[in-house]
């Protein structure tokens, strides 16, 4: 699956917030639906780049975690979460009442399409896998929804 990246740098441009908003809202809803994660990343401070910091996680540790999560998905369902069909999603992402309520409110407030809804479920299933949880909980749904920041932009249109 290709990774699409949009870089909206607000701090270094002279456009007004209204101009930035008008530009961003030109991105079509169907295109946004096809992007799993929408993240706002703040600029890195130059002092963090110039050394002395702890450096974060080691790549080898992140790699091993990804390998473990992929193996968990393949063992459970024979494919990665990104390849789950809608009926398979319903089987592997059984939500409790609280999680269903959170997701229903998000669908109503953000106007998520069916595709966006299913993307949130796939992301939540992956987040549960990353925490070694067999069940997808409300914390996984909430975190998956937090990665849909451009959907929030679309609701202001």
C-alpha positions in Angstrom: 0.0 0.0 0.0 1.6 3.3 -1.0 2.1 6.0 1.6 0.9 9.4 0.9 2.3 12.4 2.7 0.9 15.9 2.9 3.1 18.5 4.5 1.2 21.5 5.9 3.8 23.7 7.6 1.9 26.5 9.3 4.6 28.2 11.3 6.9 29.0 8.5 4.4 30.5 6.0 2.9 33.9 5.8 -0.6 32.7 4.9 -3.5 33.5 7.2 -5.3 30.7 9.0 -8.2 31.3 6.7 -6.0 30.9 3.6 -4.5 27.7 4.9 -8.0 26.4 5.7 -9.3 27.2 2.2 -6.3 25.4 0.6 -6.6 22.3 2.8 -10.3 21.9 2.2 -9.6 21.5 -1.5 -8.5 17.9 -0.7 -11.5 15.8 -1.7 -13.3 13.6 0.9 -12.8 10.4 -1.2 -9.1 11.0 -1.3 -8.9 11.6 2.4 -10.9 8.3 2.9 -8.1 6.4 1.3 -5.4 7.7 3.7 -5.3 5.7 6.9 -3.5 8.1 9.2 -3.7 11.9 9.2 -1.1 13.2 11.7 0.0 16.7 12.6 3.7 16.6 13.4 5.2 19.6 15.0 8.6 20.8 13.7 11.6 19.3 15.4 13.7 21.8 17.5 17.2 22.3 16.2 18.7 21.5 19.6 17.1 18.0 19.4 18.8 17.4 16.1 22.2 18.6 17.2 22.9 15.8 19.7 22.8 15.3 23.4 19.3 13.8 23.3 18.4 10.3 24.2 17.6 9.5 20.5 14.3 7.7 21.1 13.7 4.1 20.2 16.3 2.1 18.3 15.3 1.0 14.8 16.0 -2.7 15.7 13.4 -2.5 18.5 10.8 -0.9 16.3 11.5 -3.4 13.6 11.0 -6.3 16.0 7.7 -4.9 17.2 6.4 -4.6 13.7 7.5 -8.2 12.9 5.6 -9.4 16.0 2.5 -7.5 15.2 2.4 -8.7 11.6 3.0 -12.3 12.8 0.1 -11.9 15.3 -2.2 -10.7 12.5 -1.2 -13.5 10.1 -1.6 -16.2 12.8 -5.1 -14.9 13.8 -6.7 -14.3 10.4 -4.2 -15.3 7.6 -3.8 -11.7 6.4 -2.8 -8.3 7.6 -5.5 -6.0 9.1 -5.3 -3.8 6.1 -6.6 -6.6 3.9 -9.5 -7.6 6.1 -12.9 -7.6 4.3 -15.9 -5.9 5.9 -17.3 -9.2 7.1 -13.9 -10.2 8.6 -13.7 -6.8 10.3 -17.0 -7.5 12.0 -15.7 -10.8 13.2 -12.2 -9.7 14.4 -13.3 -6.3 15.8 -16.1 -7.0 18.2 -16.8 -3.8 20.0 -18.2 -3.3 23.5 -21.0 -0.8 24.1 -18.7 2.0 25.1 -16.5 1.6 22.0 -19.6 1.5 19.8 -20.9 4.7 21.4 -17.5 6.4 20.8 -17.4 5.3 17.2 -21.1 6.3 16.6 -20.6 9.8 18.0 -17.4 10.2 15.8 -19.2 9.1 12.7 -22.0 11.6 13.4 -19.7 14.4 14.3 -17.0 13.9 11.7 -19.3 12.6 9.0 -17.1 9.6 8.4 -17.9 7.7 5.3 -18.3 3.9 5.3 -14.7 3.7 4.0 -13.5 6.0 6.8 -15.4 4.0 9.4 -13.8 0.8 8.3 -10.4 2.3 8.2 -10.8 3.4 11.8 -11.7 -0.2 12.7 -8.6 -1.6 10.9 -6.4 0.9 12.7 -8.0 0.2 16.1 -7.5 -3.6 15.5 -3.8 -2.9 14.7 -3.4 -0.7 17.9 -4.9 -3.6 19.9 -2.4 -5.9 18.3 0.4 -3.6 19.2 -0.7 -3.7 22.9 -1.0 -7.5 22.7 -4.8 -7.3 23.3 -7.2 -9.8 21.8 -10.0 -7.3 22.2 -10.4 -3.9 20.6 -11.2 -1.6 23.4 -12.5 2.0 23.7 -8.9 3.2 24.1 -8.0 1.7 20.7 -11.0 3.2 19.0 -10.3 6.7 20.5 -6.6 6.5 19.5 -7.6 5.4 15.9 -10.0 8.3 15.7 -7.2 10.7 16.8 -5.3 9.8 13.7 -8.0 11.2 11.5 -7.3 14.9 11.9 -8.1 15.8 8.3 -11.6 14.3 8.8 -12.1 17.0 11.4 -11.1 19.6 8.8 -13.7 18.2 6.4 -16.5 18.7 8.9 -15.8 22.5 9.0 -16.5 22.7 5.2 
